[in-house]
Amino acid sequence: MKEFRVPYETMKTVFQQVLQKHGFSTEKARQCAKVFAYNSLEGIYSHGVYRFPRFVEYTLKGFVKPDAVPEKIHSAGAIEQWTGNLGPGILNARYCTNRVMEIAHNNGLGCVALGNTNHWMRGGSYAWQAAKQGYVFIGWTNTEQNMPAWGAKQSKLGNNPLVIGVPWKNEAIVLDFAMTQFSYGKIEATKIKGEQLPFEGGFNREDQLTKNPQEILETMRGVPIGYWKGAGLSLLLDILATILSAGLSSHQLSRQEAEYGVSQVFITIDLKKLSNYPSIENSITAIIDDFKSTQLIHPDSPVKYPGERVVKVRQENLNWGIPVDKTIWNKILAM
């Protein structure tokens, strides 16, 4: 793979121009472009620059409706149900994150469930969005069926990413993970680079675990994290996303020609409402300090808390530009 570096502002401008060309208003194109570029800036290329062409493709096919906006369909106390009307997943998710923070501000805790929406790209974006404003964030989405239960041959589960974020100092601790060992965006990005996965990430046609991303993409059988434990967690996340949002389940999504109309859940907690709020930062710092004090297997490979790598990569890519495969970038420029 031939890589070169693209400045963040350049990438953002190109994304916006492409989206405006394909039916997005200036403001919506700007917001989507910023998220795609920022995901790339922070090293999440699989849900940034490498995912952008598919987002445009889904827009052209009508799976993503550029002009659609989310609508509330029901509320009960601190819980609200919304429909995304097949609008851009990024914009719907940002809107619902802001809305659920408003609910938590008034109640201490809030829950917004969103049906009939589209891929939110990088779920961690919304944890950072909430954490930067002082809120704990818990959220997840269901997906099409792309993961087998442990011991099963067919994929009957989604890899249903789960996100948890906690404010800390001027940054955040953010855990963003799919129920497969690697997200399919990561698997696709590894394939583009012509590399193997660092660990077995799924099954090939012979039912053997493999590091080969092409073999996993052929079978769509990513291995569950924790084997049977990840499979069980995936099932419950799908059930909850479906019933809370009154939306589609993973098996219903897989009956369509593509993955769209997914169901998502957004939960926030306003830490300022807690009695121990003044001491929370010190408590987290003590936990992280103890976490970091462990004896290392390899002294040159320190342990990292979730989200720590993001801060370093963000600064590196701001300084030097975002690494991009030339073929993918040229494809984007031609859109």
N, C-alpha and C positions, 0 to 999 in steps of 0.2 A: 504494500500500500504506500502510495506517495502522499505524504502529508506536508502541509505548509500551514502557516499561522495567519489567522484573520483577526484584525482588531475587533474588540467587542462592539464598538459603536458602528463599525462597518457592517458587521453581521446583523445587528439590530435593524439598521437602515434597509439592508437588502431584504430581510424577512418582511418588513413592513411594506415595501414596494411590491413584493410578490403577492401579498395578501390583498392589498388594495386593488391590484390588477384582477383578482379573482372574487370580487364582490364584497369585501370587507370595507366598512366605513373607515375613515382615517383613524378615529379614536380606537375602534376595536382592533384594527390592524396594528396600531401602536402597542396596545396592551398585550396582544398575543405575541408579537415580535419580541417584546421585552422579556417575556417569560421564556420563550424558546432560546433567546440569546443568553439570558442569565443562567438557565440550566446548563448551557454549554460552558459559560464562563466558570461555573463552579464544578466542572468536570463530569457532569451528568450528560455526556454526549449522546447516549442512547435515547434520551428523552428530550434532547435539544436538537442540535443540527442534524443528526442522523434520523430523527423522527419527523422532521419538518416536511420532507417530500410526501410522506404518506398522509400527513394532515391536509396538505393541499389536494392530494388525490381524492381523499374522502370528501372534501368540500366540493370538488368538481362532480363527484358521483351523487351528491345530494345527501350523504349521510350526516354531514355537518351543515347546519343552516346558519350562515353568517349573521343574519339579522335577528335570529331568535333570542329571546330573553327568558329567564326563569320566572315562574309564577307560583305563588303559594296556593296550595289546594286545601290545606287543613292545618289547624293549630290546636294544641291542647297543653296549656301551661307553658313549660319551657321546651316543648317539643313541637317542631313544625315539619310538615311534609310539603315538598316542592316538586314541580316538574320542570325539567330543563328544556323542554320543547326541541330537543336535538340541537341546541345551540352549541357553540364552541365549548368544549369541556373545560378549557383553561378559564374562560370568562365566567362560566357557570360556577366553577369551584371557587374562584376568587370572590364572587358575589356571595356565595353561601358561607364562606369563611368570615367575611365581614358581618353577615347577618347573624351567624351563630355567636360571634363576639358581642354583638348588641344584646342578644338574649342573655348571655352569661353575665354581662355587666349589670343587668337588671335582676338576675336571679341567682348569681353565683355560678351557675352551670347552665349550658344550653346544648340542644341537639337539633340539627337540621338534617333531614333525610331527603335525598334528591334522586328522583327517578327520571328516566327518559333523557339522559344526558350523554355526553361523549367522553372519550379518554381524557383524563385530567393531566396527562403527560407525567410529570414528576410530582408525586404526592407530597414529597418533602417541601415543595414550594409553599404549600399552605400551612405547614407546621412552622416554617420560618416566618411567614406572614403573621401568624397569630402570636408566636413567641416574641417577636420584636415589639409587640404591643402589650406584653405582660401576661399572655394567656397560655395555659397548657392546651395542647391540641391532640386529639385522638381522632383519626379518620381512616376510612378504608373504602375500597371500591371492589365490586365484583368484575369479572371478565368473562370472555368466552371460555369454553372448556379446553384447557390446554395442559392439564396435569392429572395423572392417574392417582387414584387412591393407592396406598402402599399394598403391593401384591396384586394390583389390577393391571390388565393389559390396555384397556381403553381409558382415554382421558375423559373423566366425568366431572372433574373439578376445575375451577378457575385458579389461577395463581394469585388472585385476590390480594393485592398489596395492602399492607397495614402501615400506618404512620403514627408515631408518637413524638411529640415535641415539647420541650420544657425550656422556658426562658432561663438564661444564665449569663450574668454580667451583661456585656453589650452584644452577645451572640446568642447561641442556643445549643442545646443538646437534642439532636434530631435523629431518630431511628426510622428509616424508610426501607421497607423490605417486602419483597414478594414472597408468596408461599412456596415458590420454586426456589431451588438453591441459587439460581441466577434468573433475573427477569429476562423476558424474551427480547426486550430492547438491548440488554447487555449481551445476550447470545448473538443477536444480529450484528451488533457493533464488533464483536470479536470475530465473527465471520468476515466482515468487511476488511478487518485488519489482517486477515489471513493467519490468525493465531488459534491456539487451542485454549480452552478454559483451564484455569489453574486447578480445578477439582472437577470430579465427575458431576455433570450438570443435568443429565437426563438419560433416556434409554434410546438405543438404536433399534433397527428393525429386527435384530436378533434377541431383543429383550435384555441386552447387556448395558450396564452403565458406561457412559462414554464422555470424554472431554471434547469431542468433535462437535462444534456448533452446527455444522451442516447436517449431521446425522440427527441431532435433536430437533432442528427445524423441520426436517422431513417427517418425523413421527409426531411432533407436537406433544411429546411426553417428557416434560421437565420433571426432575426428581423432587419430591416434596422435602422441604427443610425438616430435619428431625424425623424423616420417613413417615411413620404413621401419625406422629404428633402434628406435623405440618399439614397433613391431609385432613385431620380432624378439625384443626383450626380453620382451614380453608372452607370446609363445609359450613361451619357455624358463621363465618363472616358472610358467606353467600346468603344463608338463611336470614340473618339479621338485616343485611342491606336490602334484600327483597321485601321483607315484611314491613320494615320501618318506612321505606320509601313508597310502598305500594307499586314497585317497579318490576322489571324483568329479572329473572334469575339466570345463572350461568347456563343452564340447559336450554332456556328459551333464547338467550343471546346466540347460542350456537346453531340455532335453526335458521338464522338469517345468513345472507350472503357475506356479511362482514360484521365486525364487532362495533356496534353502535347501540345507543339506547341503554347504557349501563346504569347501575344503581349504586349510590354512594351515601356515606354517612359522615357527618361532621359534628364533632363534640368539642366544646371548649370549657375550660374552668378559669374563672377570674381569680388569680392568686391573691389579689388585693382584698378579697372578701374573707380570707382566712385569718384566724387569730394570730398565727405565727408568721404572718407575712414579713415583718421586719427582719426575721432571722433566716428566711428561706434561702437566700443567696449563700450565706455562710454555711448552712447545712449541706447544700449541693457542693460547695467548694470542698468541704471536708470529705465528702463521699468520693469526689473525683481525685483528690489528693491521695486518699488511701488506695483507690483503684490504680493509680499510677505508680504506687510504691512497690508493686509486685516485682519479684525476681523474674528476669526475662530469660527465655530459652535462647534467644539470639540477641545479644546486647545492641546490635545495630537495627533491630526491628522492635521499637517500643510499642506498647499497647496504646490504642487510641479509643477515646469515647466516641459514640455515634455523632457524626457531623464534624468532628475535629479536622479531618482531612480536607473538608470543603473550604475552610478558611484559608488554608495554605494554597490550594489549587486556585482559588479565586484570585488571590494576589498575583500568583505566577502568571495566570492567563491575562490579567489586566496589564501586567508589565510587558509580556512577550507576545500576546495574541493567543487566540484559541486554536488549538491544533485541529485541522480538518483534512479529510481525504479529498484530494483534488477532484477526483471523479464525481463525488457527491456534491462538492461545492459548484462545479461547473453545471451539474444537473439543476441545482437550485437557481443559478444565475439564468438558466435558459427557460425557467418556468414563466 
